[in-house]
Amino acid sequence: MRLERGRRASLALTLNFVAFAFALSAVTTSYWCEGTRKVPKPFCTGPPLKVKQWFCIRFNSSNINDSRLVQYIFESGEEKFLLRKFHAGIFFSCEQAADMNGFNCRDFSEIAPEHERGVLWLCIVAESLYLTLLFTGGALMTLEQCPCFSIMNKLKLSAFAAVCTALSGLCGMVAHMMFTTIFQLAVAMGPEDWRPKTWDYSWSYVLAWGSFGTCMGSAVTALNRYTKTIVEFKYKRRNIAKSLMIKQKMLQQDLPDQMWDMYLTAVPAGAEAQLELPVNGHKPSTGTTYVVEMDGEPEPQGEVYC
């Protein structure tokens, strides 16, 4: 049983560490959502190259200042547009550069609608609380593994760890839902130079919800271990109290000490049936007969049934 409790504690601590690692990776990255933006191709600058630059539009003549020349382009229809990849997170939104090399990032608070920026800050506060409470729960679970604490102190640490972990999971769930709402509003009402054509959730979003799942699993495991240990203690205390009550009844009946030893031998450990003592010489309904001898002479009405 002690080994089983140790395994439960190790499982809760492992789930807590996994949840914290997932949450930290999700919050610090900007791949919650990703997609593409349809933008017009910019005009090419600089001297013409032998290889055609597909990400920009070049006139037929490099001398664009000469008004006597007719300037025209070869791109038409969809060829005049470019699909740039982008990815966004809680703090930043990054988009491919004009030459399609690298990404240009800007603050996500500039993209969110102005009347929803307060919700974005609440989302950041909730994510911070999520990480803080999750780390606190893991620290309490780690202290619980220390052998210098008594059993009751370990139970208290386990209870506090379960509460902190459960609260952190609730904060994380609220924060994730807030960001989902803010991003959808930004897609519909955000700046024209940012609105994506296509988008979907990315791996950081999956890590965030995976962190929430493992966090709640850790909280349930810790709480289950605490409640199971409390139930075991109550069951053992009830059995001890029942044994002491039976012994007290035997002493009140002026029975010899040998009867107590006989009761312990006859009744198995953890038995739920209570010993029935003879009252006024009447026999109980069922039981095994034990004849009690006092001072070498048999007692005429001293039969005890258990």
C-alpha positions in Angstrom: 0.0 0.0 0.0 2.8 2.4 0.8 4.4 1.5 -2.6 1.1 2.3 -4.3 0.9 5.7 -2.6 4.5 6.4 -3.7 3.7 5.5 -7.3 0.7 7.8 -7.2 2.8 10.7 -5.9 5.4 10.1 -8.5 2.8 10.0 -11.3 1.2 13.3 -10.1 4.6 15.0 -9.9 5.6 13.7 -13.4 2.3 15.0 -14.9 2.8 18.4 -13.2 6.3 18.8 -14.7 5.1 17.8 -18.2 2.2 20.3 -18.0 4.6 23.0 -16.9 7.0 22.3 -19.7 4.2 22.3 -22.3 2.7 25.5 -20.9 6.0 27.3 -20.9 6.8 26.3 -24.4 3.3 27.4 -25.6 3.4 30.8 -24.0 6.9 31.7 -25.1 6.3 30.8 -28.8 4.2 32.5 -31.4 2.8 29.4 -33.2 -0.7 29.4 -31.7 -2.1 30.1 -35.1 -0.6 30.2 -38.6 -1.8 30.7 -42.1 -1.3 32.8 -45.3 -2.0 36.4 -46.4 -2.8 37.4 -49.9 -0.9 40.6 -50.7 0.0 42.4 -54.0 3.5 41.8 -55.2 5.7 44.8 -54.7 7.7 46.3 -57.6 11.2 45.1 -58.0 14.1 47.4 -57.2 17.7 47.4 -58.2 19.3 46.3 -61.5 17.6 43.5 -63.4 18.8 40.0 -62.7 19.1 37.0 -65.1 16.9 34.9 -62.9 13.3 36.2 -62.7 12.2 37.3 -59.2 8.9 35.6 -58.6 8.1 37.6 -55.4 8.0 41.0 -57.1 6.9 42.7 -60.4 9.4 44.2 -62.8 8.7 46.5 -65.7 9.9 45.7 -69.1 12.5 48.5 -68.9 14.7 49.4 -66.1 14.6 53.1 -67.0 11.2 53.9 -65.4 11.9 57.7 -65.3 11.9 58.0 -69.1 8.4 59.1 -70.0 9.0 58.3 -73.7 9.1 54.6 -73.0 6.0 52.5 -72.6 6.2 50.6 -69.3 4.3 47.3 -69.0 4.3 44.2 -66.9 3.9 40.5 -67.8 1.9 39.4 -64.7 -1.8 39.2 -64.8 -4.6 38.0 -62.6 -3.5 35.9 -59.6 0.1 36.3 -60.7 0.1 39.9 -59.3 -0.6 38.6 -55.8 1.6 36.7 -53.3 0.7 34.4 -50.5 2.8 35.2 -47.4 3.0 32.9 -44.5 2.4 34.2 -41.0 2.2 32.8 -37.4 0.8 34.5 -34.3 1.0 33.9 -30.5 0.0 35.7 -27.4 2.8 38.3 -27.6 3.9 38.5 -31.2 2.6 38.0 -34.8 5.2 37.4 -37.5 4.9 37.6 -41.3 7.3 36.7 -44.1 9.4 39.6 -45.3 8.9 41.2 -48.8 11.8 39.2 -50.3 10.3 36.0 -48.6 13.5 35.6 -46.5 12.9 35.6 -42.8 10.0 37.0 -40.8 9.0 40.5 -39.6 7.4 40.5 -36.2 5.2 43.0 -34.4 3.3 43.1 -31.1 0.1 41.3 -31.2 -1.6 44.0 -29.1 -1.3 46.3 -32.1 -3.2 43.8 -34.2 -6.0 43.0 -31.7 -9.1 45.3 -31.9 -8.8 48.3 -29.7 -11.9 47.6 -27.7 -10.7 44.0 -27.0 -7.1 44.8 -25.8 -8.3 44.7 -22.2 -9.3 41.1 -22.7 -5.9 40.4 -24.2 -4.2 41.7 -21.0 -6.6 39.6 -18.9 -5.5 36.6 -21.1 -1.8 37.4 -20.3 -2.5 37.7 -16.6 -4.4 34.4 -16.6 -1.5 32.7 -18.4 0.9 34.1 -15.8 -1.3 32.8 -13.0 -1.5 29.4 -14.7 2.3 29.1 -14.8 2.7 30.4 -11.3 0.1 28.1 -9.7 1.4 25.1 -11.7 4.9 25.7 -10.5 3.7 26.1 -6.9 1.9 22.8 -7.1 4.9 21.1 -8.5 7.1 22.5 -5.7 4.7 21.3 -3.1 4.6 17.8 -4.6 8.4 17.8 -4.6 8.5 18.8 -0.9 6.0 16.0 -0.2 8.6 13.4 -1.4 11.1 14.6 1.3 11.3 11.9 4.0 11.8 14.5 6.7 8.1 15.3 6.9 5.6 13.3 9.0 2.6 11.6 7.4 0.2 14.3 8.4 2.4 17.1 7.0 2.7 15.1 3.8 -1.1 14.9 3.6 -1.4 18.7 4.1 1.2 19.3 1.3 -0.6 16.9 -1.0 -3.9 18.7 -0.4 -2.4 22.1 -1.1 -0.6 20.8 -4.2 -3.9 19.4 -5.5 -5.7 22.7 -4.9 -3.0 24.8 -6.6 -2.8 22.5 -9.6 -6.6 22.4 -10.1 -6.8 26.2 -9.8 -3.9 26.6 -12.3 -5.8 24.3 -14.7 -8.9 26.5 -14.5 -6.8 29.7 -15.1 -5.2 28.0 -18.1 -8.5 27.0 -19.6 -9.9 30.6 -19.3 -6.7 32.1 -20.8 -6.7 29.7 -23.8 -10.4 30.5 -24.5 -9.7 34.2 -24.2 -6.9 34.1 -26.8 -9.1 32.0 -29.2 -11.8 34.7 -29.0 -9.4 37.6 -29.4 -7.7 36.0 -32.4 -11.0 35.3 -34.2 -12.0 39.0 -33.6 -8.7 40.1 -34.9 -9.2 38.1 -38.1 -12.6 39.7 -38.6 -11.9 43.3 -37.4 -8.1 43.6 -37.4 -6.0 45.9 -39.6 -6.3 45.5 -43.4 -2.6 44.9 -43.8 -2.8 41.9 -41.4 -6.1 40.0 -42.0 -5.2 36.5 -43.2 -6.8 34.7 -46.1 -6.5 31.2 -44.6 -5.5 30.2 -41.0 -5.6 27.3 -38.6 -4.4 26.4 -35.1 -0.7 25.4 -34.9 1.5 23.3 -32.6 1.7 25.8 -29.8 -2.1 25.8 -29.4 -2.0 22.0 -29.2 0.8 22.2 -26.5 -1.3 24.7 -24.5 -4.4 22.4 -24.4 -2.2 19.4 -23.8 -0.7 21.2 -20.9 -4.2 21.8 -19.5 -5.1 18.1 -19.9 -1.9 16.9 -18.1 -2.4 19.6 -15.4 -5.9 18.4 -14.6 -4.6 14.8 -14.6 -2.0 15.7 -12.1 -4.6 17.5 -9.9 -7.0 14.5 -10.0 -4.2 12.1 -9.1 -3.0 14.1 -6.2 -6.5 14.6 -4.9 -7.3 11.0 -5.3 -4.2 10.0 -3.3 -5.1 12.4 -0.5 -8.7 11.2 -0.2 -7.7 7.6 -0.4 -5.2 8.0 2.5 -7.8 9.9 4.6 -10.3 7.1 4.1 -7.8 4.5 5.1 -6.9 6.4 8.3 -10.6 6.7 9.2 -11.2 3.0 8.6 -8.3 2.0 10.8 -9.3 4.5 13.5 -12.9 3.1 13.5 -11.6 -0.5 13.9 -9.4 0.6 16.8 -12.2 2.4 18.5 -14.5 -0.6 18.0 -11.9 -2.9 19.6 -11.5 -0.6 22.6 -15.3 -0.4 23.0 -15.6 -4.2 23.1 -12.8 -4.4 25.6 -14.5 -1.8 27.8 -17.7 -3.8 27.7 -15.8 -6.9 28.8 -14.4 -5.1 31.7 -17.8 -3.8 32.7 -19.1 -7.4 32.7 -16.2 -8.4 35.1 -14.9 -11.0 32.7 -11.3 -12.3 33.0 -8.5 -11.0 30.9 -8.3 -14.4 29.2 -11.6 -13.5 27.4 -9.9 -10.7 25.6 -7.1 -13.0 24.3 -9.8 -15.5 23.3 -11.7 -12.7 21.4 -8.6 -11.7 19.5 -7.9 -15.3 18.5 -11.5 -16.0 17.5 -12.3 -12.8 15.6 -10.3 -12.2 12.4 -8.6 -8.8 11.8 -10.9 -6.2 10.3 -14.1 -8.2 11.0 -17.2 -6.0 10.8 -19.4 -8.0 13.2 -19.5 -6.8 16.8 -19.1 -9.2 19.6 -22.4 -10.1 21.4 -22.0 -10.4 25.1 -24.5 -12.4 27.3 -26.9 -10.2 29.2 -28.8 -11.6 32.1 -28.0 -15.2 31.1 -29.7 -15.0 27.7 -28.0 -16.6 24.8 -27.2 -14.7 21.6 -28.7 -16.1 18.4 -25.5 -17.4 16.8 -21.9 -17.8 17.6 -19.3 -20.2 19.0 -19.5 -21.3 22.6 -16.7 -20.5 25.0 -16.9 -21.9 28.6 -15.3 -19.6 31.1 -13.9 -21.0 34.3 -13.3 -18.8 37.3 -11.4 -20.1 40.3 -11.3 -23.6 38.9 -15.2 -23.9 39.0 -17.4 -23.6 36.0 -19.7 -20.6 35.8 -23.3 -21.7 35.5 -24.4 -18.8 33.4 -21.1 -17.6 32.1 -21.3 -18.8 28.5 -20.1 -16.2 25.9 -20.9 -16.4 22.3 -19.0 -14.6 19.5 
